[in-house]
């Protein structure tokens, strides 16, 4: 696990590192390994954000949010000077939807999940499902107290335009589309090697 390796290196080399979590689970890991915990109130400028992805296309556009923390992840990535992604080779796709078939997550205000679902399918087609919890009755509730919709699209789109249009829909908090945000992606390959791709201008 990348986090554990980083934590061990910080301790071994006595590095000065401040960590800003994007989920409750990440916060618990930071505390568990004795790293310095902070937030955007105290550290609004972030040097580096490192995260995973559910899928990465040829232009380094991402689908994220399979774990339900897409809004916090996008906030931290958006305010970081550099955003690096670490993923295994199965997440590498030519186009979004090629490998990841669970749809694009959309975080919504609970009262709006039905009209948002209808608006997305009416405009872009496909199917929208309310993400249901596994270990409790009812829907998944995010750390922000919202619901998650999973939009299973049926065709390739201009993702920057889709992302903007969905975010403009009343009731939508954010989407799991990370467009033109990642500077570099490291893929762990099946043979144990690492493959790296980056944007041409980086």
C-alpha positions as CSV (number, residue, x, y, z in Angstrom):
1,X,0.0,0.0,0.0
2,X,1.4,3.4,-1.1
3,X,0.3,5.1,2.1
4,X,2.1,2.6,4.4
5,X,5.3,2.9,2.4
6,X,5.2,6.7,2.6
7,X,4.6,6.6,6.3
8,X,7.5,4.2,6.9
9,X,9.8,6.5,4.8
10,X,8.8,9.6,6.7
11,X,9.7,7.9,10.0
12,X,13.0,6.4,8.7
13,X,14.2,9.6,7.1
14,X,12.7,12.0,9.6
15,X,10.9,13.9,6.9
16,X,8.8,16.9,7.5
17,X,5.4,16.1,6.1
18,X,1.9,17.5,6.7
19,X,-1.0,15.3,5.6
20,X,-4.5,16.5,4.6
21,X,-7.0,13.5,4.4
22,X,-9.8,13.2,1.9
23,X,-11.9,10.8,3.9
24,X,-12.6,9.5,7.4
25,X,-10.6,6.4,6.7
26,X,-7.6,8.4,5.4
27,X,-7.7,10.5,8.6
28,X,-7.6,7.4,10.7
29,X,-4.6,6.0,8.8
30,X,-2.7,9.3,9.3
31,X,-3.3,9.2,13.0
32,X,-2.6,5.4,13.2
33,X,0.9,5.9,11.6
34,X,1.7,9.0,13.7
35,X,1.9,11.4,10.8
36,X,1.1,15.1,11.1
37,X,-2.6,15.7,10.5
38,X,-3.9,19.0,9.1
39,X,-6.7,20.5,7.0
40,X,-7.3,23.2,4.3
41,X,-8.0,25.8,6.9
42,X,-4.5,25.7,8.2
43,X,-2.8,24.6,4.9
44,X,-4.8,26.0,2.0
45,X,-1.8,25.6,-0.4
46,X,-0.9,22.0,-1.0
47,X,2.4,21.0,-2.6
48,X,1.4,17.5,-3.8
49,X,-1.7,15.4,-3.9
50,X,-1.4,11.6,-4.5
51,X,-4.4,9.5,-5.1
52,X,-5.7,6.4,-7.0
53,X,-8.3,6.2,-9.8
54,X,-11.0,3.9,-10.9
55,X,-10.1,4.5,-14.6
56,X,-7.6,6.6,-16.6
57,X,-8.1,7.4,-20.2
58,X,-5.5,8.2,-22.9
59,X,-5.7,11.9,-22.1
60,X,-5.2,11.3,-18.3
61,X,-8.9,12.1,-17.6
62,X,-10.1,10.1,-14.6
63,X,-13.1,8.4,-13.1
64,X,-12.9,8.5,-9.3
65,X,-15.4,8.1,-6.5
66,X,-15.9,4.4,-6.3
67,X,-15.2,4.7,-2.6
68,X,-17.6,7.6,-2.3
69,X,-15.2,10.4,-1.4
70,X,-15.1,12.1,-4.8
71,X,-15.8,15.7,-3.6
72,X,-13.1,15.8,-1.0
73,X,-10.7,14.2,-3.4
74,X,-11.4,16.7,-6.1
75,X,-11.0,19.6,-3.6
76,X,-7.6,18.5,-2.5
77,X,-6.4,17.6,-6.0
78,X,-7.7,21.0,-7.3
79,X,-5.8,23.0,-4.7
80,X,-2.6,21.0,-5.0
81,X,0.3,22.3,-7.1
82,X,0.8,18.8,-8.5
83,X,-1.6,15.9,-8.7
84,X,-0.1,12.5,-9.2
85,X,-2.1,9.3,-9.6
86,X,-1.0,5.8,-8.7
87,X,-3.1,2.8,-10.1
88,X,-2.7,-0.7,-11.3
89,X,-2.5,-1.6,-15.0
90,X,-6.2,-2.7,-15.1
91,X,-7.2,1.0,-14.6
92,X,-5.5,2.1,-17.8
93,X,-7.9,2.6,-20.7
94,X,-8.0,4.2,-24.1
95,X,-11.4,5.7,-23.4
96,X,-13.5,6.0,-20.2
97,X,-15.8,3.1,-19.7
98,X,-13.5,0.6,-21.4
99,X,-12.5,-1.1,-18.1
100,X,-14.7,0.5,-15.5
101,X,-18.3,-0.5,-15.9
102,X,-19.8,0.8,-12.6
103,X,-20.5,4.2,-14.0
104,X,-19.5,7.8,-13.1
105,X,-20.3,8.7,-9.5
106,X,-22.3,11.9,-9.0
107,X,-22.6,13.3,-5.4
108,X,-26.0,14.8,-4.9
109,X,-28.1,16.6,-2.2
110,X,-30.5,13.8,-1.0
111,X,-33.7,15.7,-1.8
112,X,-32.6,16.1,-5.4
113,X,-31.5,12.5,-6.3
114,X,-34.6,11.7,-8.4
115,X,-34.7,14.9,-10.5
116,X,-31.0,14.8,-11.0
117,X,-31.2,11.2,-12.2
118,X,-33.9,12.1,-14.7
119,X,-32.0,15.2,-15.9
120,X,-28.8,13.2,-16.5
121,X,-30.5,10.4,-18.5
122,X,-32.7,12.8,-20.4
123,X,-29.6,14.8,-21.5
124,X,-27.0,12.2,-21.9
125,X,-28.7,8.8,-22.0
126,X,-27.6,5.7,-20.2
127,X,-28.8,4.7,-16.7
128,X,-28.5,6.3,-13.3
129,X,-28.7,4.2,-10.1
130,X,-28.8,5.3,-6.5
131,X,-25.8,3.7,-4.8
132,X,-27.1,1.4,-2.0
133,X,-25.1,0.5,1.1
134,X,-23.8,-3.1,1.6
135,X,-23.7,-3.4,5.4
136,X,-26.8,-1.3,6.2
137,X,-30.3,-0.7,4.8
138,X,-30.7,2.2,2.5
139,X,-28.4,4.3,0.3
140,X,-24.7,5.1,0.8
141,X,-24.3,8.4,2.6
142,X,-21.1,10.3,2.0
143,X,-18.9,12.0,4.7
144,X,-20.8,15.2,3.6
145,X,-24.2,13.7,4.3
146,X,-25.1,13.3,0.6
147,X,-26.1,10.5,-1.7
148,X,-24.1,9.0,-4.6
149,X,-25.6,8.3,-8.0
150,X,-23.8,6.0,-10.5
151,X,-24.3,7.0,-14.1
152,X,-23.7,4.2,-16.5
153,X,-23.2,5.9,-19.8
154,X,-23.8,4.1,-23.1
155,X,-21.5,6.1,-25.4
156,X,-18.3,8.1,-25.6
157,X,-18.8,11.8,-24.7
158,X,-16.8,15.0,-24.7
159,X,-16.1,14.6,-21.0
160,X,-15.2,18.2,-20.2
161,X,-18.6,19.4,-21.5
162,X,-20.4,16.6,-19.8
163,X,-18.7,17.3,-16.5
164,X,-19.6,21.0,-16.7
165,X,-23.3,20.3,-17.7
166,X,-23.8,17.8,-14.9
167,X,-22.3,20.1,-12.3
168,X,-24.6,22.9,-13.4
169,X,-27.6,20.7,-12.6
170,X,-29.4,21.9,-9.5
171,X,-28.8,19.5,-6.6
172,X,-25.4,18.2,-7.9
173,X,-22.5,18.7,-5.6
174,X,-19.8,17.3,-7.9
175,X,-18.9,14.4,-10.3
176,X,-16.3,11.7,-10.3
177,X,-14.9,13.1,-13.6
178,X,-11.4,14.5,-13.0
179,X,-10.8,16.4,-16.3
180,X,-7.3,17.8,-17.1
181,X,-6.3,17.5,-13.4
182,X,-3.7,14.7,-13.3
183,X,-0.1,15.7,-14.2
184,X,1.3,12.2,-14.1
185,X,0.0,8.6,-13.6
186,X,2.1,5.6,-12.4
187,X,0.7,2.2,-13.3
188,X,1.8,-0.9,-11.4
189,X,2.2,-3.6,-14.0
190,X,1.4,-7.3,-13.8
191,X,5.1,-8.2,-13.7
192,X,5.9,-5.8,-10.8
193,X,7.3,-3.1,-13.0
194,X,6.0,0.5,-13.1
195,X,4.8,2.3,-16.2
196,X,4.5,6.1,-16.2
197,X,2.4,8.4,-18.4
198,X,2.3,12.2,-18.2
199,X,0.7,15.1,-20.1
200,X,2.9,16.4,-23.0
201,X,3.3,19.8,-21.4
202,X,4.6,18.5,-18.1
